[in-house]
Amino acid sequence: MLIDILITTPGRLAEHILHTPGFTLQHLQYLVLDEADRLLHQSFQNWTELAMKEISTPKVLQTEVDIKALLESTDELPIIGQRHVDALFGDSVRSVRKDVRKLIFSATLSYDVGKLTALGIKDPEIVSVQAGKVEQTGEEKGDDAVFSVPTTLREYAVSVTDDKPLCLLYLLDKYRLQEHTLIFTHSTETATRLNHFFTQFYKSRESEVSTEVISSEVPLQRRKKLLTAFTSGRLNMYPPPCYYTTDHRIITTDLLSRGMDIKGIQHVISYDSPPTSRIYIHRAGRTARAGRDGDVWTLVADKEARWYWKSVVGVIKRSSKVERVKVVESEIPTEVKAIYHSIVEV
């Protein structure tokens, strides 16, 4: 079978190169890498070295082919090697064969072209989508130059106290962050505890708000069902019998911070501050996609504020400033505080 487009993971590509009879990249014209920063920083069975070797010196099938019989036959043609093409057309075909074009995509790939040497790229041309413009250059720049956010993204930094769950409740309620909200935590444990808190809180108030957890501990099929339900607006809140609601949020780890295009995400909240600007970009990238608008909120404790503004926010290019938001505890209803403390103290 002849294939026009092959979509694969690096590890599976390496397996085919090593173990699949007749598999060859000798006819490859385009090599496309998505999430390139991650693929280049992880070995995946040493896929880059295997793929580059296969592209430059592809395996040639040793099956004898009767060229004349192939031309006269009406049967489906088998895959033949370069040596058979040369036997029919001579060496002239080699002179018109073009090099493989490599297209590298990443939200956080460095301008340091030295990091791309494993792909054998010659004379790279870098196209960077900056805030409000598209920049095309072949020059090498500092690593921080690649971090930028779209003009349709609104950014907020929320100053919080030690009662972070209560501060998050305040934020969700005051700014009406109900529908299609993604909340990031730094660990599965934190995500699970936060989800338990929300479940108890909204259940006690008989509120039609749904929360679910997606993490590495959740089976893959369950994750898929949750994302499908989340996208369609049908996350259920309790086990059967249950009802459905349009006010739904997913609490997750950085498992969903990259490589996921979840339609309809309006709000992204970092319950735990992102440890790096790179992770901030990936989290924020779940919203304001393809020209749509969206907002990202980051809860920042006093003890991490200086570091956050300098090392995370300060190295990202943007067309407008990050808006500061402060939690005013006096604005939180007494009833909400009472329920919060009753759950926390259990």
N, C-alpha and C positions, 0 to 999 in steps of 0.2 A: 504494500500500500504506500502510495506517495503522499506525503504530508506537506501542506502549504505553510501552516502555522502550528508550532509546537509550544504549548504552555506547560511549564514544569517547574518544580522546585529544584534548587541546586543539587541536593542529595540524590534525588531521583535521576537527574541528568547524569550525574557521575556513575550511577548504577548502570544506566543504559550504555554509556561509553565503555564501561569495563566488561559488562556481562551479556548485553543483548547482541546476538549474532546479526550481522548485516547493518547494525546501527552506525551511521556516519554523519558527520557535520560538513562533509566536503562540498555540499551544495548550499550551505548557509549563506545568506545575504545580509541579514540583520540580526543582531544580538541585542535584546532589550532587557535591561535590569531595572526592576522597581524595588523601592526600599534598598537602594544600593549601599548605603552606609552600613546597614546591618549585614547584608550579604558579603561585603568585602571584609568585615571585621570578624566573621565567623567562618570556620573552615568548611563545614558541610562536606566531609569526605574529600577535602582538598580539591574542590570542584573547579576552582579557577585555573589551577595548573593543568588539570586534566582537559578542561574545555579548550584552553588556549593551545595546548599541544595538539588536540584533535582538529582544531580549526586550521592550524598552520601545516600539519602533516596528517591529514585524515586517513583513516583506514581505507584501503581499496579492496573490494571483494575479489577473491581469487577465482571465482567461477568463470569457466571459459564461456565466452559468448560468441555465437556466430552472428556477426554484424549483418551480413547479407540476409540471413534467415529472419532476423528481427525486422528488417525493413520490409520484407515481403509478407510477413505474418500479420494476421488480424487479431492474434491473441494479445492479452494485456502484457505490456512490456515489463520485464523485471527491473529491479534497481541495478544499474551497472556502474562500474567504477570509472575513475578518470582515465585509466589506461585504455579502457574500451572506447571512450570518446576520442582519445588521441589516435587510436588505431583507425577510426573512421574519418576523422576530420583533420588529423595532423596536429602539429604543435601550435597552429595559429589560434586554436581555441583558448590556449593559455594566455595569449597576449590580450584578449578582451575580457578575461575574467577579472572582476573587481574585488578589492579587499572587502572583508566583512565590516559593515558599518555598525558601530556600537553606540547605543542610545542609553544613557545613564540617568535615572530619575531618583530624586531624593529631596525631602524637605529640609534635610540638615547635612547635606554632603559638603565637605570642605572644598574651598577653592584650591587647596594644595594638591596640584595635579600629581605630585609625587606619590600620593596614596592610591592612584589609579594605575600604577605601573604594572600591577599584576594582570591587568586586562590587555596589556600590549597596545595601549592607545597612542596613536601618533597625531601630533598637532591638534590637540583637543580644542574644541570651541565651546565655551561655557555660556549658557543662556540662563540668567537668573531673573526670576519674577520677584521684584522688590515691591515694597509698599507703594502702589500707585503707578508703577512703571515696569517695563521689561528691559533689562540691561543685557547686552550681548558683548562678551569680551573674551579674549584669549589670555588675558593677563592673570598672573597669580596674585591672590590677595590674602589677607588675614582670615583666619577661620571664622571670626565673628561676623564677617561681612555677609555670610550666607543666611543669617537668621533674620527673618522679617515676617511681618504679619500682614494680611490683606486689609485694605481700607474699609471693608465691610464688617470687620471685627471690632467690637467694643470690649475694652479691657477694664477690669475693676480689681483693686486690691482691698480686701476687707480686713481691717484691724480687729482681732478677736481676743477674748479673754481665755482663761483656762477652761471654761465651760463651752467647749467647741460645739457639741451637739446642739446646745441651746442657741448659740450664735448662728448656727446653720438654719435652725428653725426660724429664727428672726429674719434671716436673709431670704429664705424661700417664701415666707409669708409677705414681708413688706414689698418685695419686688416682684411678687407673683410669678415665681419660677416653678410653675407647676408642670407644664406640658413639655414632654420630650427633653428631659433634663438628664445629663450624664454627670455623675459625681465620682471623682477619682480619690482613692486612698493609697497609702504607700504599701499596704499589705493586705493579704486575704483576711487575716484576723480582724483588722480594723474594719474592713468592708462588712464582714459578718456581724460584728458587734453593732455597727451603725445601722445596718438593716434591721437587726432585732429591735433596736431602740425605736426606729421609725414605725415598725409594725405595731409595737406596744402603744406608742403614742397615738397614732391615728385610729387604732382599734378602740382605745379608751374614749376617744372623741367621736366615734362612729363616723369618721370622715372618709370620703370616697377618694382616697389617695393611695396609689399602689407603689411599692418599691420592691426591687428584686436585686439579687447579687449575681454578677458574672465574674468568675475568677478561675484560676487554674484548677481549683478543686471541684468545679462544676463540670459534669460530663459534657463532652462536645455536643452531643445531640440536644441536651438540655439548653446549652448556650444558644444553639441555632433556633430553637423554638422560642426562647425568650426574646431574641433579637427580632424574629419575625413578628411576634406579638407586639413588641415595643414599637416597631415601625408602623404597624397597622393600627396602633392605639388600643390594643386589647390585652393589656397585662392584668391578670387577675390578682386580687389582693390576698385572699385567704384560700385554704384548701376547700374542696367541694363540701357543701354548696357554696358557691362564690358568685360574685357579680363583677362586671367589668367597668372600668373607669377610663376617662381620657386624661386624668391627672396621674401621670406615671413617671417614675424615675428609675434609672439603673445605677446601682452603686458598683463600682468596679475597680480593679487594679490597673496598672499600666498595660495589662494584657490587651485592652481595647484602645490603647493610645496611638496605635499606628497600624497601617494596612487595612483599616476598616472604613468603609464608606457607609455610615448608618444614616439613612435618609431622614430628614426632618429634625435633626438635633438643633435645638434653639439655644440651649444653655449648657455650658460646660463649667463645672465647679471643681476646683482642687480643694478638697477638704484638708488634705495634707499638701503643703507647699511642694511643688516639683523641685527635686534636688539640683537640677541643672536647667539651663536655658534650652537645651536640646529636648528634654522631656516636656518642658513648658510648651514648646512649639508643637510637639506631637499631640499633646492633649488638646491644645487650642485648635489644632487642625481638624478636630472632629466636627466643628461647626464653621459657619461662614465659608462654605465650600462652593466652588463654581459660581462665584458672583452673588451668592445669597448672603444675607446678614446673619449675625449671631453674636453671642457675648460669652466671655470667659471671666469667671470670678475665682479669685484665689484668697483663701483664708490665711492670714499672716499673723502669727503671734508676735508680741513685742520683742522677744528674745531673738527672733530670726529676721526681723524687719530690715536691719542694716545690710545683712548679707543678701537678702532677697532683692532689694532694690539695686544693689550694686552688681551682683553676680548673675542674677537671673533676668530681671527686667532691663537692667542697664546695657546689656550687650545685644539687644534685639532692636532692629530698625522698625520704625512705625511712623505713620503720618499724623497721629494724634497721641496725646498723653494718656497714661494709665490713670483712671479716675480713682481717687481714694474714697473709701467708704468706711464709716465707723459704726460699730454696733452700739446702740444706745439702750442699755438694759432697762431704763425707765419706760421705754416704749413697749417692752415685752409684757403682755397681759399677765396678771397675777395667776390666773388659771393655768396658763401655759407653763409658768415657772413651777407651779405646784405639781403638775403632772410629770414634768421633767425630773424633778427631784425625787418623786415617788418611784420612778423607773430606775434612776441611777442608784438609789439606795438599796434596791432589792438585791 
